[in-house]
Amino acid sequence: MEKYVINGGNKLYGSVDIQTAKNSVLPILAATVLTDEKIRILNVPEISDVNNMVKILIRLGCKAVFSGRDLIIDSSSADCFEIPSELAHELRSSVFLLGSVVSRFRMAKIAYPGGCDIGLRPVDLHLAGLKRLGVQITEKNGYILCKCDKLTGNEIMLDCPSVGATENIMLAAVRAEGCTTIKNAAREPEIEDLQRFLNAIGAKVSGAGSGTIKIEGVKKLGGCEYLPIHDRIEAGTFLVAGAMCGGEVEINCSCAENLSSLLHKLRENGCNIYIKNDKIVLGSNRRLTSVKSIETQPYPGFPTDLQAQITALCCICSGQSIITENLFETRFKYASELRKMGADITVINRSAFVRGIDRFKGATVVAHDLRGGAALVLAGLAAEGRSEILYISHIDRGYGAFEYKLRKLGADIVRVAV
């Protein structure tokens, strides 16, 4: 086990390069099972979720080799339809493999997926969509068993715009017979990125980014070289870090349009932000003002994956804020840890009520999940004194070289063994 040790109070100055998007790379990796030809994914992030997905692909019989930060995958030798339970429990995104594995083998077996404990994330929408394509599903002893003679296109209406269900249905439908239409589809930029990748290997997908996605099934898919989009959540995390610590932070990415809801709130806080080409620059050298209300929503609303970070910022702004989490019911576990650092935050049901304080105080706190852990790091950077963040393996799931990038900006943060 490792922890972060942070001496807070340093302002942040400089630029940071943003990794490719975790939430794009994982479904793209799942999609590589659909083809027998080689795929080269460029600039893959160095995060544990990617490492676990690669381990799953290897257990399925695929060949996966890193060449620098590029990942070359050859699924021509894939010969297994069972996703290992010990890896599925580590990785929520393993569920994406259901669609691609059942498409490849007409069978799939997976343990219920794991990941961060942020509330119920049922896979019923995934399974209902697969059933509409002709998949027979049995749930038994903690496993999901999928089987079909063939996949047939159909119209699928999602009860809510689930990102995972939208992507899983896309993966299953690209080689189905006929046309599939997904209505009330998720609109996240990562959905559009998956569409671009699938079309690059020969699929016929259209409509991603809107509420209706159409997939015309094809018999065979090919290979390609592909660069996923930048990680808007990592970019947003560094922008919030700059707002909390003061100074001037330049984000090198091409995802400003995908961060419009966050940028709007940061401007409300009083941050100076300007965008030029592929750079976002944030300046903050005074105490900021609280945003009165923030509610997480499906894209293009405020992202749930930035809720913890913006809440940490609100804790040290003047005034009061109400942050409402509409997507996951237990995503405020970090609030009790922020209180150890002096935050005045009360959680009632799905809302956090925050009264601004002058500064955080250094403390030893526990990361319970990926984004909550990142928020605790930001609080430590802005705090007076020394902080220790325990269980940082959660943070490693989504942030590559996190402490190195922060140190480049002037933060005093080190990773040490416990």
VOFIBA-495511 format. One record per residue (C-alpha): x, y, z; residue in one letter. Coordinates in steps of 0.02 Angstrom, whole numbers, plus 32768, in hexadecimal, padded with zeros to 4 digits. Example, Ala and Ser with C-alpha at 12.3 -4.5 7.8 and 13.67 -1.06 7.14 Angstrom:
2
82677F1F8186A 82AC7FCB8165S 
***
This chain:
418
800080008000M 803A80B17FDAE 8005815F800FK 801E82137FDBY 807782898051V 804F833F802AI 809183E18072N 800B845C803FG 80098514801AG 806C85207F78N 8021857E7EE7K 802085227E41L 807285657DA4Y 809885157CFEG 804D84A07C7CS 801283ED7C85V 7FF583707BF9D 7F5083147C05I 7F4882577BE8Q 7ED282017B71T 7E2981E27BBEA 7E16814F7C33K 7D5D81477C08N 7D86813E7B4ES 7E1880C67B55V 7DBF80407BBBL 7D2C80237B43P 7DA380307AAFI 7E0C7FA67AFCL 7D6F7F3E7B10A 7D487F5E7A58A 7DED7F127A1ET 7DA37E657A3FV 7D2F7E8179AAL 7DB97E767927T 7E427DFB78F5D 7EB27E8678B5E 7F327EE9791AK 7F017F887973I 7F7D800C79ACR 7F3980837A30I 7FA7811C7A45L 7FDC81717AE7N 7F8280FA7B5DV 7F78813F7C0FP 7FE280EE7C97E 7F5480C27D0DI 7F2480237D67S 7E7980157D13D 7ED080077C6BV 7F4B7F877CB1N 7EBB7F1E7CF2N 7E5F7F267C4CM 7EFC7EEF7BF1V 7F0C7E5C7C6AK 7E5A7E297C42I 7E7C7E317B86L 7F157DC37B9DI 7EAF7D447C01R 7E337D417B71L 7EC27D0C7AFFG 7EEB7DB57AB1C 7F9E7DF17A9CK 7FC27E9D7AE4A 806C7EF17ADEV 80A07FA17B0EF 811380027A9BS 813E809A7B02G 809480E27B30R 803E80917A99D 7FE17FED7AB1L 7FDB7F6C7A26I 7F507EEB7A34I 7F3B7E5079C9D 7E997DF479F1S 7EA77D747965S 7ED77CED79E3S 7E4B7D147A5FA 7DFF7C6E7A94D 7DA87C8A7B3BC 7CFD7CD47B61F 7D0E7CD97C20E 7D487D7B7C70I 7DAB7D4E7D0EP 7D4C7D747DADS 7DE27DB87E0CE 7E007E3A7D85L 7D487E627D69A 7D387E8B7E22H 7DC77F087E11E 7D857F617D77L 7CD77FA67D5DR 7CF97FBD7CA3S 7D0F7F027C8CS 7C537F007C6DV 7C757F517BC3F 7CBE7EAC7B8DL 7C147E577B93L 7BDD7EA47AEFG 7C7F7E867A92S 7C9F7DD67AD7V 7BEE7D987AB3V 7BFE7DE37A05S 7CA27D8679E9R 7C787CDD7A38F 7BB97CDE7A46R 7BDA7CBD7AFDM 7C1C7D227B91A 7C307D057C4BK 7C5C7D8D7CC7I 7C547DA87D82A 7BF77E427DB9Y 7C747ED07D9DP 7CC57F357E27G 7D1E7FDC7E2CG 7D02806F7EA2C 7C7F80637F2AD 7C1880FD7EFBI 7B6C80AF7EFFG 7B0180367E9EL 7B3080267DE7R 7ABC7F9D7DA8P 7ADE7F4A7D02V 7A277F2D7CDDD 7A277FAB7C4FL 7ABC7F527C00H 7A657EAA7C0CL 79BE7EEA7BCFA 7A137F327B35G 7A6F7E917B10L 79CC7E2F7B21K 797F7E9F7A9BR 7A0C7E667A28L 79E27DAF7A45G 7A547D837AD7V 7A147D077B57Q 7A4F7D387C05I 7A5B7CD37CA5T 7A927D1D7D4AE 7AD17C9C7DC6K 7B477C967E5BN 7B8B7D457E3BG 7BAA7D277D81Y 7B567D657CE4I 7B4B7CE37C59L 7B247D1D7BA8C 7AFE7CAD7B14K 7AB37CC27A67C 7AAB7C6B79BFD 7ABA7D127967K 7AAA7DCC798BL 7A1D7E277933T 7A0A7EE47929G 79787F337982N 79367FD679CAE 796C7FF17A7EI 792580787AF0M 798E80997B8BL 793080C87C2AD 79BC81447C4FC 7A51817E7BE7P 7ACF81047C32S 7B7E81187BECV 7BAE80637C0CG 7B0F80197BC6A 7B1B80877B2AT 7BCE804E7B0BE 7BAA7F977B2EN 7B187F947AB4I 7B837FEB7A30M 7C0A7F667A44L 7B8D7ED77A35A 7B307F2479A2A 7BBF7F4C792BV 7BC67E9878ECR 7B0F7E6E7902A 7A9E7E48786EE 7A3B7EE1783AG 7A2B7F8D7888C 7A267FBD793FT 79E380627981T 7A0A809C7A32I 7990811F7A71K 79AF818D7B0AN 7A6881657AF1A 7AEE81B67B5CA 7B3C824E7B08R 7BE782547B5DE 7C8082807AF2P 7CC481D27B18E 7C2E81887ABCI 7C5E81ED7A23E 7D1181B27A34D 7CDA80FC7A37L 7C74811C7999Q 7D0D81677943R 7D7680D07974F 7CF58051793CL 7CE180A97895N 7D9E80AD7882A 7D9F7FEE7886I 7D0F7FDF780CG 7C6F7FEE7871A 7BDA80567839K 7BA480BE78CFV 7B54816A78CDS 7AFE81E17944G 7B7481D979D9A 7B6A827B7A3AG 7AAE82827A20S 7A2382227A75G 7A1281A679E4T 7A9E813579A7I 7A8C80C5790EK 7AF9802E78EDI 7AF57FCF784AE 7B407F247868G 7BD77EEB7804V 7C227E3E77F0K 7CD97E67780AK 7D427EED785DL 7DF67F1D783AG 7E897F6F7891G 7EC1802278ABC 7F30809B7909E 7ECC810B797CY 7EE8819D79F3L 7E5C81B07A75P 7E1F82597AB1I 7E6982B47B46H 7E28828F7BF5D 7DB0831B7C21R 7DA682DF7CD6I 7E6282E67CF0E 7E6583917C9CA 7DD983CC7D0EG 7E33838A7DA8T 7ECE83F17D81F 7E65848B7D5EL 7E12847A7E09V 7EBF84607E56A 7EF585077E0CG 7E58855C7E4EA 7E7285177EFEM 7F2D85397F0BC 7F3B85DC7EABG 7FB986057E24G 7FA685E27D6BE 7F9085367D1FV 7F9285107C65E 7F3B84717C2CI 7F7884267B88N 7EE283CC7B3EC 7E5D83DC7ABAS 7DC783C37B2BC 7D8F84737B5CA 7CE8845C7B04E 7CCD83BD7B69N 7CEC841C7C0CL 7C7484AC7BF0S 7C0C84867C8BS 7CA684877CFCL 7CF185227CABL 7C4C857D7CC5H 7C4E85547D80K 7D0685847D94L 7CE3862C7D44R 7C5286417DBFE 7CD0861E7E4AN 7D3986B07E0BG 7DC286567DACC 7E0F86A77D13N 7E07862C7C82I 7E36863C7BCDY 7E3E85BC7B43I 7EB485C07AAFK 7EC185317A33N 7EE584937A9AD 7F0A84ED7B3DK 7EA185227BD1I 7EF2859F7C47V 7EAB85BE7CF5L 7EE886477D68G 7EB3865B7E1ES 7F0A86CE7E9BN 7E8186FD7F15R 7DFF86A77F80R 7D73866C7F13L 7CB7867A7F29T 7C4A85E17F40S 7BD985A57EB5V 7B2B859F7F02K 7AF184FE7EB2S 7B3C846E7E4FI 7ADE83D37E14E 7B2C83407DBBT 7AD3830C7D1BQ 7AF682A07C82P 7B5E82F97BFEY 7B5A83897BD3P 7B2C83AC7C89G 7BAA83B67D16F 7C0C83117D1CP 7BFB82A17DB4T 7CB682787DA3D 7CE0832E7DCEL 7C6383407E5CQ 7CDD83157EE8A 7D62838D7EA6Q 7CEC84217E94I 7CA683FF7F42T 7D5684087F8AA 7D6A84B07F34L 7CC484F07F7AC 7D0284C4802AC 7D8485508022I 7D1D85D27FC5C 7CC0865E801DS 7C07863E8030G 7B9A85A38029Q 7B7C851D7FA6S 7B05848C7F8BI 7B4A83FD7F22I 7ACD83797EEBT 7B0282CF7EA8E 7A7C828A7E34N 7AD781F37DECL 7B2581907E7BF 7AD881877F27E 7B74816D7F93T 7BF081DF7F3ER 7C0C824F7FD5F 7C7881D7803AK 7D088251802BY 7CA482D5808CA 7CD0828A8135S 7D88828F8103E 7D7C834780D1L 7D31836A817DR 7DD2832581C9K 7E2883B2816AM 7DB2843581B1G 7D2A843A812CA 7C7C84728160D 7C1983F780F8I 7B77839C8121T 7B30831280B3V 7A7582F180B2I 7A3A826B803AN 7A85829B7F91R 7AB6834E7FB9S 7B4E839A800FA 7B3784418068F 7BDB84A08070V 7C0C853C80D1R 7CB185858099G 7D488587810FI 7DEA85E880FED 7E5C855180E2R 7E68849780F6F 7ED884558181K 7F4E83C6815DG 7F12831A8198A 7F1D82608175T 7E8B822B8108V 7E51819280A8V 7E2881897FEEA 7D8A811F7FDEH 7D7B812D7F20D 7DD081767E87L 7D8682257E79R 7D6C823D7F33G 7E2382107F4AG 7E5682927EC9A 7DF083147F27A 7E4E82EC7FC8L 7EF483057F6EV 7EB983B17F34L 7E8383DB7FE5A 7F2F83A78024G 7F8484167FA3L 7F1D84AC7FDDA 7F2B84858097A 7F9784D2811CE 801584508158G 803383998131R 7FB2831D80EFS 7FB8826380CEE 7F4182118052I 7F2F81568070L 7EF480CE7FF7Y 7F2D812C7F5DI 7F1A808D7EF4S 7E6A80D17ED4H 7EB6816F7E89I 7F2C81087E1DD 7E9480C17DC4R 7E7B81627D63G 7F1081D87D74Y 7FB781AC7D26G 805581FA7D70A 7FE582687DDCF 8068829D7E5AE 80EC82BE7DD3Y 807783337D75K 804B838E7E16L 810283A07E47R 812583EA7D9CK 80A884727DC9L 810084937E6FG 809F84247EE7A 80FA83D17F78D 80B8831F7F68I 810F82767F72V 80D881C17F6BR 811B81547FF7V 810480A1802DA 809A808180C8V 
***
